[in-house]
Every structure is written in C-alpha cells, then in structure tokens.
C-alpha cells in the first residue's frame, strides 16, 4: 500500500493535534511545539548520532511523568561529540533529513543557525535554531547542547511518550540526581543574583514526587560541583530565609507561575525555599563536612536514616 501524499499526512496529523489540544485544554501551538520536539527526538533516536547525545532538562519531566511539570519550548541535550558550531550544524542537518515513518513534519534546512550559549545560560555549549512546519502550521525548534558534564547514575535508555500513535523516541536520558545537582550548582554559583525560578520549581517538584538515596544524590552533587569548578557550601544563600523573603524574588516566583500557567502551585516562595532547604540542606552539610549521608528521602520527605 502506498503512503498518502505528504500534505494529506500533515493535514491528518494537524487535525489530530487540534483534537488533542481541545481534549487536554492546552493551546494548539504548545501541542504542536511538543509534537515537533518529540518527532525531532525520534529522528535523533533513529540516526547514527543516537548514542552521542543524552536528553536532559524539562523534557525529562515528561518521561518521568512528573505532575505539574512546566512547559518548555526547547530541547536540552548533553553532547559527547565535538562542540564546534559548524559541526553541530552539520549534525542537526543530518538528523533533520533522517528517514523515518511519515509524520507530516518538514524542516527548512536553510534556516539552521548556531551560536555559542551565553554565560548566563544553563551551561556553556552550542545553541542551534531552525524552522519547521506541519502543513501550514509553523514552528521553531531550539537545541541547547552542553558538553563535559558527568551524569550520576549513568544515563539509561528511556522511551519518550508520544502525543499521537507514532513510534516513540528511545534515547539516553539524564538521571534525576544529576538534574538536581546541576540546578543546585547554579543556585550556589549565582547566589543572591539568582533569578532562575525554574530551578527552584524543578527541584521542589522532584523532591515532592520521587524518592532518593542520600549517598547517590550526594555523589551526583559532589561530581557536578567538581566538574564545574564550584565550591560546595553548607548553607547556600539561595536556601536562606533572607533570600526567600526578598520582595524581588517573591515577585519573580509569582511571575514564573503566571507565565507558565501553573495551577495549584503555592504563591509563597518562602515555602518552596524552605522545602528545598529541607531536601538539599543535609546533603550539602554532609559534603561540606566530608561525611557520608546514609539516609533515604521518601517523598515528600524528610530524610530518614
């Protein structure tokens, strides 16, 4: 049986995505963006570069089925590949042209652009942007690719959930421990200047929903801080009451909730900081004192020895 024309596939997929948006109460453009990211990840998983990248960032919350997860428009990856811009542009083009089961997605290969990630971003690396379409619906994809970080425990191959009944991407994904470690490192490094509310939200969410072994989380934090050249502090500024009560931080938190259309989330930034301090404080103290943390975190806490 021959495949229907591409425009018919795109129209059919668009119709099903519109139905999904209506059913889930999400804007169509958001559903389209997630579908576009999902299908790019599928192309990556089918390419010769599949074992050269590890998925990280907010899309991992989708794999972990974390409730209340925040929306994201970007794909974050850890690359074990040359980190030059021209090389990443060539890799991206190869992935975009990977032959896969028709899904209606097309990419504008002439739009692919790359740049170094700026210092105030999550990590040093390469950012790649390009345009694509599903019929007459258009989207932009952004890949943020970091290099050189360590993942504890080691990355495991995971299936990324699909919006429609299409083959699922299967590729290596970050651990929860290293996800927390990298966000905690950013908190410590930025100190009082920290305005990255997504890090507070993600750590708080993970601590509320998942269990952790103290020694394993401590190892991930220790190695991440060492790799990034950041000293571990037993009482980071970002976990203090003075930081949590800062009117500017409270306003940033409320703005973050509003911008991401998060419901059933506390407006009280102080409660979130206090919960994170309960979660990460004992880990930071044990590392600062060079002691082993023999305790288990049963969500939503506290630590039990």
SERO-4910 file (N, C-alpha, C, O; in steps of 0.05 Angstrom, whole numbers):
BEGIN
 pado doro    nc1    nc2    nc3   cac1   cac2   cac3    cc1    cc2    cc3    oc1    oc2    oc3
  Unk    A     17    -24      0      0      0      0     18     25      0     36     27     16
  Unk    A     12     43    -18     28     68    -20     20     87      2     -3     88     11
  Unk    A     40    104     10     35    124     30     18    147     18     22    153     -5
  Unk    A      0    158     33    -15    181     23      3    205     18     25    206     30
  Unk    A     -4    224      1     12    247     -4     19    261     22      4    261     41
  Unk    A     43    274     23     53    286     48     34    307     59     30    309     83
  Unk    A     21    323     41      3    343     50    -21    331     64    -32    343     83
  Unk    A    -30    307     55    -52    294     68    -44    284     96    -60    285    115
  Unk    A    -19    274     98     -9    265    124     -8    288    143    -17    286    166
  Unk    A      3    311    134      5    335    151    -22    344    160    -26    352    183
  Unk    A    -42    344    142    -69    353    149    -81    334    169    -95    344    188
  Unk    A    -77    308    166    -88    289    185    -76    292    212    -90    292    232
  Unk    A    -49    295    213    -35    298    239    -44    324    252    -49    325    276
  Unk    A    -46    346    237    -55    371    248    -83    369    260    -88    380    281
  Unk    A   -100    355    246   -128    351    256   -127    336    283   -142    343    301
  Unk    A   -110    316    285   -109    300    310    -96    317    332   -103    313    355
  Unk    A    -77    334    325    -65    351    346    -85    372    356    -85    378    379
  Unk    A   -101    382    338   -123    401    346   -142    387    365   -150    399    385
  Unk    A   -149    362    360   -166    347    377   -153    342    405   -166    344    425
  Unk    A   -127    337    404   -112    333    429   -111    359    445   -114    358    470
  Unk    A   -107    381    432   -107    407    446   -133    413    459   -135    422    482
  Unk    A   -155    407    445   -182    411    456   -187    393    480   -198    401    500
  Unk    A   -178    368    477   -183    348    499   -167    355    524   -177    351    546
  Unk    A   -142    364    520   -125    370    543   -127    398    553   -116    405    574
  Unk    A   -140    416    538   -143    443    547   -117    460    543   -114    480    556
  Unk    A   -100    451    526    -75    465    520    -77    480    494    -92    472    476
  Unk    A    -62    502    492    -62    517    466    -51    499    444    -33    483    448
  Unk    A    -62    502    420    -53    485    398    -23    490    392     -9    470    387
  Unk    A    -14    514    394     14    520    388     33    505    407     55    497    400
  Unk    A     24    502    433     40    488    452     41    458    445     62    445    446
  Unk    A     18    447    438     17    418    430     33    414    405     48    394    403
  Unk    A     32    432    386     48    430    361     78    431    368     93    415    357
  Unk    A     85    448    386    114    451    394    124    425    406    146    415    400
  Unk    A    108    413    424    116    388    437    117    365    417    135    348    418
  Unk    A     98    365    398     99    345    377    123    348    360    136    328    353
  Unk    A    130    372    353    154    377    336    179    369    351    197    357    339
  Unk    A    181    374    377    205    366    392    206    335    394    227    323    391
  Unk    A    183    323    398    181    294    400    191    281    374    206    261    375
  Unk    A    182    291    351    189    279    326    218    284    319    231    268    305
  Unk    A    229    307    328    258    311    324    274    291    340    293    279    331
  Unk    A    265    286    365    278    266    382    277    239    370    295    223    372
  Unk    A    254    233    357    252    207    343    272    204    321    285    184    318
  Unk    A    275    225    305    295    225    284    323    222    295    340    207    284
  Unk    A    329    235    317    355    232    331    359    203    340    380    192    336
  Unk    A    338    191    351    340    164    361    344    143    339    355    122    344
  Unk    A    336    150    314    340    132    292    365    137    276    372    123    258
  Unk    A    380    158    284    404    166    269    429    154    280    428    141    301
  Unk    A    451    158    266    477    147    275    488    163    299    508    156    310
  Unk    A    474    185    306    483    202    329    468    195    355    472    209    375
  Unk    A    451    175    354    434    169    378    450    165    403    441    174    425
  Unk    A    473    152    401    489    147    426    508    170    432    525    167    450
  Unk    A    506    192    418    524    215    423    511    237    439    523    258    445
  Unk    A    485    233    445    470    254    460    454    241    482    445    219    481
  Unk    A    451    257    504    435    249    527    414    271    531    421    294    534
  Unk    A    389    263    532    367    283    536    367    292    565    371    276    584
  Unk    A    363    318    569    363    330    596    342    352    596    328    356    577
  Unk    A    340    366    619    323    389    620    294    382    625    287    360    634
  Unk    A    276    401    619    248    399    625    234    376    611    214    365    621
  Unk    A    244    367    588    231    345    574    234    319    589    218    300    585
  Unk    A    254    317    607    257    293    624    233    291    643    226    269    651
  Unk    A    221    314    651    198    313    668    175    299    655    159    286    668
  Unk    A    173    301    628    153    286    613    158    256    615    139    241    619
  Unk    A    183    248    611    189    220    613    184    209    641    174    186    644
  Unk    A    190    225    662    186    216    689    157    218    698    150    210    720
  Unk    A    140    228    680    111    232    686    107    248    711     90    241    728
  Unk    A    123    269    714    121    286    737     96    304    734     94    319    715
  Unk    A     78    303    753     54    321    752     62    350    755     83    356    767
  Unk    A     46    367    745     51    396    748     76    406    733     85    428    738
  Unk    A     87    390    716    112    398    702    107    423    685     86    426    674
  Unk    A    128    439    684    126    465    670    129    461    640    144    443    632
  Unk    A    116    477    623    120    475    594    148    485    586    160    501    600
  Unk    A    158    474    564    184    483    554    182    485    523    167    470    511
  Unk    A    198    502    512    198    505    483    225    495    471    228    496    446
  Unk    A    243    485    488    270    478    479    276    449    484    264    436    501
  Unk    A    296    438    469    307    412    474    335    415    486    352    427    473
  Unk    A    339    405    510    365    406    523    379    379    520    367    358    525
  Unk    A    404    380    512    419    355    507    447    358    519    459    380    519
  Unk    A    458    336    528    486    333    534    500    319    511    492    297    503
  Unk    A    520    332    499    532    320    476    559    308    482    575    320    497
  Unk    A    565    284    471    591    272    473    602    272    445    607    251    433
  Unk    A    606    296    434    613    300    406    628    326    405    627    342    424
  Unk    A    642    331    383    657    357    381    638    380    385    616    381    373
  Unk    A    647    400    400    629    421    408    632    447    391    627    469    401
  Unk    A    641    444    366    643    467    349    617    472    335    602    453    329
  Unk    A    611    497    329    585    505    318    581    492    290    559    481    286
  Unk    A    600    493    273    597    483    246    591    453    247    574    443    231
  Unk    A    604    439    265    600    410    267    571    404    276    559    386    266
  Unk    A    561    420    296    534    416    306    513    423    285    492    410    284
  Unk    A    519    442    268    500    449    246    498    425    227    476    419    217
  Unk    A    521    413    221    521    390    202    506    367    215    491    353    201
  Unk    A    510    362    240    496    340    254    466    345    254    450    327    249
  Unk    A    458    370    260    430    377    261    417    372    233    395    361    232
  Unk    A    431    380    212    420    376    185    417    346    179    398    338    167
  Unk    A    437    330    188    435    301    183    411    289    198    396    272    187
  Unk    A    406    298    223    383    288    238    357    296    225    338    280    224
  Unk    A    355    321    216    331    331    203    324    315    178    301    313    171
  Unk    A    344    305    164    340    290    139    339    260    143    338    245    124
  Unk    A    339    251    169    338    223    175    311    211    165    290    223    171
  Unk    A    312    189    150    287    177    140    272    163    163    283    147    177
  Unk    A    247    170    166    230    159    187    202    154    177    195    162    154
  Unk    A    186    141    193    157    137    187    145    165    183    148    182    200
  Unk    A    130    170    161    119    197    156    102    207    179     85    193    189
  Unk    A    108    232    187     93    244    208     83    273    201     73    287    218
  Unk    A     87    281    176     78    307    167     97    330    173     93    352    163
  Unk    A    119    324    188    138    345    195    158    350    173    169    330    162
  Unk    A    163    375    166    185    381    148    202    404    161    192    419    177
  Unk    A    227    404    153    246    424    164    257    442    142    261    433    120
  Unk    A    261    467    148    274    485    130    304    484    136    314    498    154
  Unk    A    318    468    120    347    465    125    363    490    121    384    493    133
  Unk    A    352    509    105    367    534    101    365    552    125    379    572    127
  Unk    A    347    546    144    343    563    167    361    556    191    361    570    211
  Unk    A    375    534    189    391    524    212    413    544    218    430    550    201
  Unk    A    414    553    243    434    572    252    445    563    279    430    550    295
  Unk    A    470    570    285    482    562    310    497    585    323    506    603    309
  Unk    A    500    583    350    515    603    365    524    591    391    514    571    399
  Unk    A    544    604    403    553    595    429    532    603    450    521    625    448
  Unk    A    527    586    469    508    593    491    522    613    509    545    610    516
  Unk    A    508    634    515    519    656    532    524    647    560    513    626    569
  Unk    A    540    662    574    549    654    601    526    653    621    527    637    640
  Unk    A    504    668    617    482    668    636    462    645    631    441    644    644
  Unk    A    469    628    612    451    605    606    458    582    625    474    585    643
  Unk    A    444    560    621    447    537    639    476    527    639    485    518    660
  Unk    A    489    527    616    515    515    614    529    526    589    515    535    571
  Unk    A    555    524    588    569    531    563    564    509    542    563    485    548
  Unk    A    559    518    518    554    499    497    546    512    471    554    535    466
  Unk    A    531    498    455    522    508    429    492    508    427    478    489    436
  Unk    A    481    530    417    452    532    412    447    532    383    459    546    367
  Unk    A    428    515    375    420    512    346    391    518    344    374    508    359
  Unk    A    384    535    325    356    542    319    349    537    290    366    540    272
  Unk    A    325    528    285    316    524    257    285    523    257    272    519    277
  Unk    A    275    527    233    246    528    229    235    502    217    250    487    203
  Unk    A    210    496    222    197    473    210    168    478    207    158    499    214
  Unk    A    154    459    195    125    462    191    111    436    191    122    415    186
  Unk    A     85    438    197     67    415    195     44    426    177     25    438    187
  Unk    A     47    421    151     28    434    132     31    464    133     53    475    128
  Unk    A     10    478    140     10    507    141     17    518    169     19    542    173
  Unk    A     21    500    188     28    508    215     58    508    218     72    489    211
  Unk    A     69    529    229     98    533    230    108    533    259     93    540    278
  Unk    A    133    525    263    145    524    290    175    529    287    186    528    266
  Unk    A    187    536    310    216    539    312    226    520    333    215    520    355
  Unk    A    247    506    327    260    488    347    286    501    356    301    512    340
  Unk    A    292    498    382    317    507    393    330    484    408    317    472    425
  Unk    A    355    477    401    370    457    415    392    471    431    407    486    420
  Unk    A    393    465    457    414    475    474    432    451    482    423    433    496
  Unk    A    456    450    472    473    427    475    497    434    493    513    452    486
  Unk    A    499    421    515    521    424    533    541    402    530    536    381    518
  Unk    A    565    406    541    586    387    538    602    384    565    605    404    579
  Unk    A    612    360    570    631    357    592    620    350    619    636    345    637
  Unk    A    594    350    622    582    344    649    582    314    654    582    298    635
  Unk    A    581    307    679    580    279    688    552    273    696    538    290    708
  Unk    A    543    248    691    515    240    698    517    217    717    528    196    711
  Unk    A    505    221    741    505    201    763    476    197    772    463    216    780
  Unk    A    466    172    771    477    148    759    479    152    728    469    171    717
  Unk    A    492    133    715    497    135    686    470    137    671    450    126    680
  Unk    A    470    150    648    446    153    632    435    125    625    449    106    619
  Unk    A    408    124    624    394     99    617    377    105    592    366    127    589
  Unk    A    374     85    575    357     88    551    328     88    560    319     69    573
  Unk    A    313    109    552    285    112    560    268    117    536    277    128    516
  Unk    A    242    111    538    223    117    517    209    143    523    198    147    544
  Unk    A    210    161    503    196    187    506    167    183    498    162    174    476
  Unk    A    148    191    515    119    187    509    111    203    485    119    226    481
  Unk    A     94    191    468     85    205    444     57    216    447     41    206    463
  Unk    A     52    238    433     25    251    434      5    235    418    -18    231    426
  Unk    A     13    226    394     -3    210    377      8    182    375     29    175    386
  Unk    A     -7    165    361      1    137    358     23    134    336     18    126    314
  Unk    A     47    143    344     70    142    326     93    128    341     93    127    365
  Unk    A    113    118    327    136    106    340    149    125    360    153    149    355
  Unk    A    156    114    384    167    131    405    197    133    403    211    114    396
  Unk    A    208    157    409    237    160    411    247    144    434    236    144    456
  Unk    A    269    130    430    283    116    452    312    125    452    327    119    433
  Unk    A    320    139    473    346    150    474    355    154    503    338    153    521
  Unk    A    381    158    507    391    161    534    381    186    547    378    207    535
  Unk    A    374    183    573    364    206    588    379    211    614    391    192    625
  Unk    A    378    235    623    391    244    648    379    230    672    356    221    671
  Unk    A    394    228    693    384    218    719    372    242    734    379    265    730
  Unk    A    353    235    752    341    256    769    363    268    787    363    292    793
  Unk    A    382    251    796    403    261    814    420    283    801    425    303    813
  Unk    A    428    278    776    445    298    763    429    322    754    440    344    752
  Unk    A    404    318    749    386    341    743    386    360    766    389    384    763
  Unk    A    382    349    790    381    365    815    409    377    820    411    400    827
  Unk    A    430    361    816    457    371    821    464    395    805    475    414    815
  Unk    A    457    395    779    464    417    762    448    442    769    458    465    767
  Unk    A    423    439    776    406    462    784    416    473    811    415    497    815
  Unk    A    424    455    829    434    464    855    460    479    851    465    499    865
  Unk    A    477    469    833    502    483    828    498    511    818    512    530    825
  Unk    A    478    514    801    471    541    791    462    559    813    468    583    814
  Unk    A    446    548    832    437    564    855    460    574    871    461    597    879
  Unk    A    479    556    877    502    563    893    520    584    879    529    603    891
  Unk    A    524    579    853    542    597    838    530    625    835    545    644    837
  Unk    A    504    627    830    492    653    826    487    668    852    486    693    852
  Unk    A    483    653    874    479    666    900    455    685    900    433    678    890
  Unk    A    458    709    911    436    728    914    427    739    887    405    750    886
  Unk    A    442    735    866    435    745    840    416    726    825    406    732    803
  Unk    A    411    704    837    395    683    824    366    691    818    352    699    836
  Unk    A    358    690    793    331    695    785    319    671    770    298    674    757
  Unk    A    333    649    771    325    625    756    303    609    771    310    589    784
  Unk    A    279    619    770    257    606    785    251    578    775    241    561    791
  Unk    A    258    571    750    253    544    740    269    524    756    260    501    759
  Unk    A    293    531    765    309    512    781    296    506    808    296    483    817
  Unk    A    285    527    821    272    523    846    247    505    842    242    487    858
  Unk    A    232    511    821    208    495    815    215    466    810    203    448    821
  Unk    A    235    461    793    242    433    785    252    417    809    244    394    813
  Unk    A    270    429    825    280    414    849    257    409    868    255    387    879
  Unk    A    241    429    873    218    426    892    200    404    881    191    387    897
  Unk    A    194    404    855    176    384    844    187    356    847    173    337    855
  Unk    A    213    352    840    225    326    841    226    316    870    223    292    875
  Unk    A    232    334    889    233    326    917    206    318    928    204    302    947
  Unk    A    185    329    917    158    323    926    147    297    914    129    285    926
  Unk    A    158    288    892    147    266    877    164    241    877    153    219    871
  Unk    A    190    243    882    207    220    879    225    215    903    231    233    918
  Unk    A    232    189    907    250    181    929    279    182    920    285    180    896
  Unk    A    297    187    939    326    188    933    342    175    955    334    176    979
  Unk    A    364    163    947    384    153    967    405    175    971    416    186    952
  Unk    A    410    181    996    427    204   1003    455    202    991    465    222    980
  Unk    A    467    178    992    495    176    983    496    180    952    516    190    942
  Unk    A    475    171    938    475    174    909    471    203    901    484    212    882
  Unk    A    453    216    914    448    245    908    473    261    915    480    279    900
  Unk    A    485    254    937    510    268    946    532    264    925    547    283    919
  Unk    A    534    240    915    555    235    895    551    252    869    569    263    858
  Unk    A    526    253    861    519    269    837    526    298    841    537    311    824
  Unk    A    519    309    865    524    337    871    554    342    873    564    361    862
  Unk    A    568    324    887    597    328    890    611    328    863    628    346    859
  Unk    A    605    310    845    619    308    820    611    331    801    627    340    785
  Unk    A    586    339    802    577    362    786    591    387    794    601    402    777
  Unk    A    593    392    820    606    416    830    636    415    823    647    436    815
  Unk    A    648    392    825    677    389    818    681    394    789    700    408    781
  Unk    A    664    383    772    667    386    743    664    416    735    678    425    717
  Unk    A    646    430    748    640    458    741    657    478    757    654    502    754
  Unk    A    674    468    775    692    485    790    678    503    810    687    525    815
  Unk    A    657    492    823    642    507    843    646    495    870    645    470    873
  Unk    A    651    511    890    655    501    918    628    495    930    609    510    927
  Unk    A    626    473    945    602    466    959    599    482    984    618    484   1000
  Unk    A    576    494    989    570    510   1013    550    495   1030    531    484   1020
  Unk    A    555    495   1056    536    481   1074    510    496   1077    489    484   1083
  Unk    A    511    523   1073    486    539   1074    486    559   1051    493    583   1056
  Unk    A    478    551   1028    478    569   1005    458    592   1009    437    589   1022
  Unk    A    465    615    998    448    639   1001    420    634    990    401    644   1002
  Unk    A    418    619    969    392    615    956    373    598    973    349    596    967
  Unk    A    383    586    994    366    570   1012    361    583   1039    352    570   1058
  Unk    A    368    609   1041    364    623   1067    337    638   1067    326    643   1046
  Unk    A    328    644   1091    303    659   1094    305    687   1083    285    697   1072
  Unk    A    328    699   1085    331    727   1074    327    727   1044    316    746   1033
  Unk    A    337    706   1030    333    704   1001    304    699    995    293    711    977
  Unk    A    292    680   1010    264    673   1004    245    696   1009    224    698    996
  Unk    A    251    713   1028    234    736   1035    239    761   1019    224    780   1021
  Unk    A    259    760   1002    265    783    985    241    789    967    233    772    951
  Unk    A    230    813    968    206    820    952    211    816    922    192    808    908
  Unk    A    235    821    912    241    817    884    239    787    876    229    781    855
  Unk    A    249    770    894    248    741    889    219    731    890    211    714    874
  Unk    A    204    741    909    176    733    911    161    741    886    144    726    875
  Unk    A    166    765    875    153    774    851    162    757    827    146    751    810
  Unk    A    188    750    826    197    733    804    184    705    805    177    694    784
  Unk    A    180    695    829    167    669    831    138    670    821    129    652    806
  Unk    A    124    690    830     96    693    821     94    698    791     76    688    778
  Unk    A    113    713    780    114    717    751    119    691    736    108    687    715
  Unk    A    137    675    748    143    649    736    118    631    735    113    618    714
  Unk    A    103    630    757     79    614    758     58    624    737     46    608    723
  Unk    A     56    650    735     36    662    717     45    657    688     28    649    671
  Unk    A     70    662    682     80    658    654     76    630    644     70    625    621
  Unk    A     81    610    662     79    582    654     52    570    659     48    546    655
  Unk    A     33    586    667      5    578    670      3    553    689    -11    534    683
  Unk    A     18    555    711     19    533    730     -4    537    751     -6    558    763
  Unk    A    -20    516    754    -42    518    773    -36    500    797    -20    482    796
  Unk    A    -49    506    819    -46    490    844    -17    491    854     -8    472    867
  Unk    A     -3    513    849     24    517    858     24    540    878     13    561    873
  Unk    A     37    536    901     38    556    921     50    582    911     71    582    897
  Unk    A     38    605    918     49    631    912     70    639    932     86    658    927
  Unk    A     72    624    954     91    631    975    118    620    969    124    596    973
  Unk    A    136    637    958    163    628    951    178    618    975    194    599    973
  Unk    A    172    629    998    186    621   1023    181    591   1029    199    578   1039
  Unk    A    157    581   1024    151    553   1029    167    535   1010    176    514   1018
  Unk    A    171    544    986    186    528    966    215    527    975    227    505    975
  Unk    A    226    550    982    255    551    990    259    534   1015    279    520   1018
  Unk    A    240    536   1034    242    520   1059    242    490   1053    257    475   1065
  Unk    A    224    482   1034    223    454   1027    249    444   1013    258    422   1018
  Unk    A    260    461    996    285    454    983    308    453   1003    325    435   1001
  Unk    A    308    471   1022    329    471   1043    327    445   1060    348    434   1067
  Unk    A    303    436   1065    299    411   1080    310    387   1064    320    368   1075
  Unk    A    307    389   1037    316    368   1020    346    368   1015    359    347   1018
  Unk    A    357    391   1008    385    393   1000    404    401   1022    428    397   1021
  Unk    A    393    414   1043    410    423   1065    427    401   1077    451    404   1080
  Unk    A    415    378   1085    431    356   1097    452    345   1078    473    336   1086
  Unk    A    445    345   1052    465    335   1032    488    354   1030    512    345   1030
  Unk    A    483    380   1029    504    400   1027    521    399   1052    546    402   1051
  Unk    A    509    396   1075    524    396   1101    542    371   1102    565    373   1110
  Unk    A    532    348   1093    548    324   1094    572    326   1075    594    317   1082
  Unk    A    568    339   1052    591    342   1033    611    362   1044    635    359   1041
  Unk    A    601    384   1055    619    405   1066    635    394   1089    658    401   1092
  Unk    A    623    376   1104    637    363   1127    652    338   1119    665    325   1136
  Unk    A    650    331   1093    663    307   1083    654    281   1098    670    264   1105
  Unk    A    627    280   1101    615    257   1115    596    243   1095    584    256   1078
  Unk    A    592    217   1099    573    202   1083    545    206   1093    540    205   1117
  Unk    A    526    212   1074    498    215   1082    484    188   1078    476    181   1056
  Unk    A    481    174   1100    468    148   1100    439    152   1107    431    147   1130
  Unk    A    423    161   1088    395    167   1094    379    164   1068    390    164   1046
  Unk    A    353    161   1071    335    157   1048    314    179   1048    302    184   1069
  Unk    A    309    190   1025    288    210   1023    263    196   1011    263    188    988
  Unk    A    242    195   1027    217    185   1018    199    209   1013    190    222   1031
  Unk    A    193    214    987    177    238    980    151    239    996    137    219    999
  Unk    A    144    263   1006    158    288   1003    178    295   1025    182    318   1031
  Unk    A    189    274   1038    209    279   1059    197    276   1086    173    271   1089
  Unk    A    213    278   1107    242    286   1107    260    262   1103    252    240   1097
  Unk    A    287    267   1106    307    246   1105    303    228   1129    299    237   1151
  Unk    A    306    202   1124    305    183   1146    330    165   1145    337    154   1124
  Unk    A    342    162   1168    367    146   1170    360    117   1177    378    101   1179
***
